[in-house]
Amino acid sequence: MKFLKITYPDVNISSFSASKSGYVGDSVTLKASVSSRTAPYEYQYSYDDAKGIKHIITAYTAGKTSTTWNTSSLSACDYTIRVEVRDKNNKEYTAVVF
């Protein structure tokens, strides 16, 4: 089996998590929430591959606090996964899991 490593640093967004499936081919559920700034919020989920190239999982969508990421096309590697949140005033905030 190919292993997909996900760990969790502290983030500025009130919460951001990824289910720890651990294996390429599994679906990973990403969840985020914001408890400050000005609602409504738009969420965008993305990851960086081993070369540092950003790939959008889900483009900015109002109220999309979670998404499911299918990892079947990935190779065994460590990936940087992020959520970017825009508030009503178009201020952006980013949280990252590795």
CORRADA-V642856 format. One record per residue. RES is the residue in three letters. SS is DSSP state (A for helix, B for strand, O for the rest). PSI is psi in radians with two decimals (NA if undefined). OMEGA is omega as a letter, one per 20 degrees, with the letter a starting at -180 (* if undefined). Layout:
res = [RES:RES]
ss = [SS:SS]
psi = [PSI:PSI]
omega = [OMEGA:OMEGA]
This chain:
res = [MET:LYS:PHE:LEU:LYS:ILE:THR:TYR:PRO:ASP:VAL:ASN:ILE:SER:SER:PHE:SER:ALA:SER:LYS:SER:GLY:TYR:VAL:GLY:ASP:SER:VAL:THR:LEU:LYS:ALA:SER:VAL:SER:SER:ARG:THR:ALA:PRO:TYR:GLU:TYR:GLN:TYR:SER:TYR:ASP:ASP:ALA:LYS:GLY:ILE:LYS:HIS:ILE:ILE:THR:ALA:TYR:THR:ALA:GLY:LYS:THR:SER:THR:THR:TRP:ASN:THR:SER:SER:LEU:SER:ALA:CYS:ASP:TYR:THR:ILE:ARG:VAL:GLU:VAL:ARG:ASP:LYS:ASN:ASN:LYS:GLU:TYR:THR:ALA:VAL:VAL:PHE]
ss = [O:O:B:B:B:O:O:O:O:O:O:O:O:O:B:B:B:B:O:O:O:O:B:O:O:O:B:B:B:B:B:B:B:O:O:O:O:O:O:O:O:B:B:B:B:B:B:B:O:O:O:O:O:B:B:B:B:B:B:B:B:B:O:O:O:B:B:B:B:B:O:O:O:O:O:O:B:B:O:B:B:B:B:B:B:B:O:O:O:O:O:B:B:B:B:B:B:O]
psi = [2.54:2.33:2.39:1.97:2.24:2.19:3.00:1.91:3.00:2.59:2.80:-0.47:2.53:-0.59:2.57:2.16:2.76:2.33:2.46:1.31:-0.74:-0.28:2.43:2.38:-0.35:2.76:2.41:2.21:2.15:2.30:2.43:2.72:2.69:2.30:0.08:-3.07:-2.79:2.00:2.77:2.85:2.59:2.41:2.39:2.27:2.41:2.98:2.70:2.34:-3.05:-0.41:0.01:0.22:2.26:2.35:2.27:2.21:-0.90:2.13:2.91:2.16:2.28:2.28:0.11:1.47:-0.14:2.77:2.78:2.24:2.05:2.07:0.25:-0.41:0.04:2.84:2.81:2.18:2.97:2.36:2.55:2.11:2.38:2.73:2.37:2.30:2.31:2.36:-3.07:-0.57:0.25:0.41:2.37:2.52:2.51:2.45:2.57:2.47:2.59:NA]
omega = [r:a:r:a:r:r:a:r:r:a:r:r:a:r:r:a:r:r:a:r:r:a:r:a:r:r:r:r:r:a:r:r:r:a:r:a:a:r:j:a:r:a:r:r:a:r:r:r:a:r:a:r:a:r:r:r:r:r:a:r:r:r:a:a:r:r:r:a:r:a:a:a:a:r:r:a:r:a:r:a:a:r:r:a:r:r:a:a:a:r:a:r:a:r:a:r:a:*]
